[in-house]
Amino acid sequence: MKQYTITIPDDKVNSFIDMMKSITYVKNIEDNTAIDIPEEHKNIVRERMKKSEKDPSRLLDWDKVKHTIKF
């Protein structure tokens, strides 16, 4: 089985997906849009993780804070 990568203008994506769904031999349609995370941001997260490993009291308990989130 073959896979192809194509580029579709944003305003044509829905039409293209509808067309692909109508073709019986198309097995799977996935959005593989890559998210490029800058190395600077990755380093910030890594540093925060290190700090939390050294001092777990920095962290909040999910079971206690999840009820405070408003949707």
C-alpha positions, 0 to 999 in steps of 0.5 A: 500500500502507498501513502502520499503527502499532498498540500491543499489550500485551507479553503479547499480542505473540506471539499477535498476530504469529502471527495476522498471519502467518496472513493471506496478504495481510499483506506484512511484520511489523516491530518499529518500537519506537523507542529514545529516547536521551537527549541527555545520552548522545549528548553523552557519545558525541560527546565521546568521539569527539572525544577519539579523533579527537584522540588515536587511541592511546586506541583499542584494535585490534579484531583484538587485543581481539575474542579476549578477549571471552567469551560 
